[in-house]
């Protein structure tokens, strides 16, 4: 049972090399199984014993007992990894506790949202992927990155992986699910009165997780980019937004093609317009940045 264990107690279980070896061995043995199933693979005591360098079965039994309930689940058929076991052993196997290889600075496509110059560079800083503008020396965007993500890809592939991760994260955030822990996110729209960002979008959506305390911030216009209506709208104009990085949208805000405004108060309501040529898609959002309605519009009399 783990109800009365503190976080320190739970992590102290991993201070023994044998227990770490057991978790690693369970993952390896499951990987080597030829069976294909939808559930967690269960390993018998003897199968684990064959994969772990331990003095005798009594020692293995003791360590399995310590891990069971926190990192392992036990059933009549044997042992399998718990959620905590899965997360920690994948972290160990991938080496995501190590320092990533150096990357950058590398030039990337896109313009600076602050000065409009095409002078962006990507690099790593303290295990953080960031885009900086060499013209105005502003940090344009950034997001966490894992050592395994860096160490298994070259420059172009790494940048593509960052785009994919940001797309997936944005989709989950829009659905109010924390990409880090899966808990529910709360969201607020904040007006940034004094900002270096373009006047076209003076609002920021702050999404917060009360469980793991992660916070995600995004301009209001960007919060709807991966909405199905936006994806379909841009696809019709030959643009696949799901393959683009956030920094590749900056030109639209800088040029005033993407705009946001507050249309009502008490409660607050907002309107976001994404334009492309003579067409536009309009989003109506509530005070939590939830899209309540969309519509496609065409330019009439020079305005949308």
N, C-alpha and C positions, 0 to 999 in steps of 0.2 A: 504493500500500500504506500502511496506517496502523498496522501492528503496533508500530513503534518510535517513534511520535509520542506526545508527552506531551499531557496535557489542555491545557496552555498553548499548545502548537503547534496543536492542533485549533481552539481558540477564536480563536487569532491569525489564522486564515484569514478570519474574519468582520470583521477590522479594515479591510478594503477595501470601500468602498461599492459598487463594481461587483459584487463577489461576492454581497453581500446582495441587490442588485438582480436578479442572476441567479436566486437561489433564489426570490425573490418572483415573478419573471417565469415561472419554471417552474410554480409553483403556480397562478398566474393563467391561464396557457395551458392547463394541465390542466383547470382549472375550466371554461374556455370550450369545451373539446372537446365535440362532440355525441355522441361514442362512449360507450357504457355497457359497462363491463367490471368484472370482479372483481379484477383486478390493477392495479398502478401504471401509470398512463398514461406512455407513452414519447414523448418529443419529439425530433424531428430537430434537427440543428444549425441548420438554416435557420429552423425555427420559433422556436427560442430567440432567434436573432439578430433576428428581427422584433419581439421583445418587449423587448429590452434596448437601452438607449442607450449603445452602445459604439463607439469610434472605427472599428474595422475587424474583420474576421473573425479576424485574427491575435491581436488582444487578447482576443477572446472565447474563442478556442481555448486561450490561455494560462490564463485564469481558470477555464475548464471543467476543464482539466487539474489545477489546484490543488484544486478542489472534489471531483473524482472520487475515489472511494475512501473519502471521509469523509461528505460531504453529498449526493453524487450517485452513481448507478450508471450505468455505460456498457455498452451492448450494441451489437450490429450495427445495431439499429434507431434508436438514439439514446440519450437520457439520461432518467433518472427519479430521483426523490428516494429517498435511503436512509432508514433509520429515523431517524438523526440529522437528516437534512435535513427530514424530515416534522415532527419535533418542534420544531426551531428555527424553521422557516418559519411554522408555525401560531402559535407563540409571537409571532413578529414581526407577522404579519397581524392577530392579535387584539388587539395592543397590551397584552399581559399584563405588559409591563415598565413600564407607566405606573401612576400613582396612580389608584385607583378614585374614583368620585364618593362624596361623603359619604352616609351612611345612618344614620338613627336619632338618638336612641333611639326605638323604636317598641314599643308594648305587644304582647305575644303571649300566646296561650293557654297554660295550663299552670301547675303549682305548683312552688314551690322545693323541691328535694329536701332542703334543709337545715332550713328552717323551716315548710314546708307552706303558705306564703302564696301567693295568686294575685296576684303582683306582679312579673311577669317583663317585661323589656324587651330588645329586640334592637338591636344597633348594630354598627358596624365600628370596630375598633381596630387600627391598623397592618396593614391588609389581612387582618384576622382577624375572622370573624363570631363574635360572642359573645352569650350570653344571661346577663343579670345580674338578681339579685333586688334590688329597691329597698327591700324590707322589712329584710332582714338584711345587705344590701350584699355578698353573696357572688357570685362568678362561678359560674354554674350549669353552663354548657357552652360549648364553642367549637370551631371548626374553620377550617382555611384556606379562603380564597375568592379567586377570580381577579378582576382588574379587569374583564374582559369579562363575567363573570357578573353583576357589579354594574351595569355601564354599560348593559347591554341589557335591564334589567328594572326595573319599579317595585317598590314596597315589598312588596306581597302576592306578586307573581310571584317576587321575589328569595327570599323566605322559602320558597316552594314549591320553588324550585331547590335551596336548602340541604337541605331534607328529602330530595329525590330523590338528591342527591349523597351524603348520609350513609347512605341506604338502600343505594345501590350499593356504597359503600365497605365497609359492614358485611358485605354479602354476600360480597365478595371476601376480606375479612379472615377470615371464618368458613371459607372454602375455602383458607385459608393462602396467598393470593396478595396481594402488595403492590399496593395501588391506585396507588401512585406509579410503580413501575418494572416490576412484573410478576414480580419474583423471589419465591422461596419465603419464607414467614414462619415463624419459630419462635414458640412461645407458651408462657407460663408463667402459673400462677395464684398470685397473691400475697395473703396474708391481711393486711389493714390493721387492725392492732390498735387504733391510736389515730387515729380518723377522725371527722370531723363528719358523715359519711354515716350513714343509719339502720342500726340493728343488723340489719335484715332481710337485708341483703346486704353482708357485711364483706369480700368478695373482689373483686379486680381482675384482669382478664386483660390481660397485657402482651404484645403481638405485635410482634416486632422483625424488621426486614429487615437482614441482614448485608451486602447489596449497596449500597443507597442510604442506609442507616442511619436510615430513618424508623422511628418507634415509635408504636404505637397502643394506647391504654388504654381499657378499658371495664369497668364493673361486670359481674360474672359473669352476673347476671340478664339484662342487656342483650345479652350476647353470643349469646343464643339467640332473641332477639325475631324475627329475620328467618329463622329456621329454618322449613322447610316445615310442620312440625307446629304451630309457633306461629302462622304465617300462617293455616293452615286453622282452627285452634282459635278464633282471634279473629274470623275471617271468619264463622264459624258464629254468633257472638254480635254480628254487625253492626258489627264494628270492622275497618277495613283498616289494619293496622299499617304497611304499606308507604308510606302517605301521611302518616305522622306523624313529627314530629321527635323526637329523643332526649329533649328537654326535656318532651315531652308524655307521657312514660312515668313521670316522676318521682313522680307521685301514687301509682302502684301500689306503688312501693318505700317511699315515706313512710308509706303506710297499712298496710304489711305484707302486701299482697296478693301481691307477688312476693318470694320468699325464696330464699336459697341456704344450703347447709350442706355441710361436708366430712363424708362418710360413711365414709371409709376412709383409711388411710395406708400408705405403703410398698408399692405406689405409692398416691398420693393419688387419691381418687375423690370426686366431688361430685354433689349433687342440687339442681336448680333447679325450683321450682314456680311456675307462673304461674296465678293464680286469676281466675275471672270468675263471679260469682254462685255457684251451687252446683256449678259445674264447674271443673276444673283440668287442666292438661297438665303432666306431670312429665318432666324431662329428667335423664338420667344421663350424666355427663361424666367423662372421664379426666383425667390430670394436665396435659394440654395443652389443656384446655377443649374437646376434641372430643366431640361428642354421640355416644354409643355405643348409646343406646336411649331411646325415648320411650314414654309411655303416657298415655291419657286416663283421668281418674278423676272420680267424683262424690262429693260430701260425704256422709259417713256418721257418724252420732253426733256431729255438730257439728265434726268434723275431717276433713282430707283425708288 
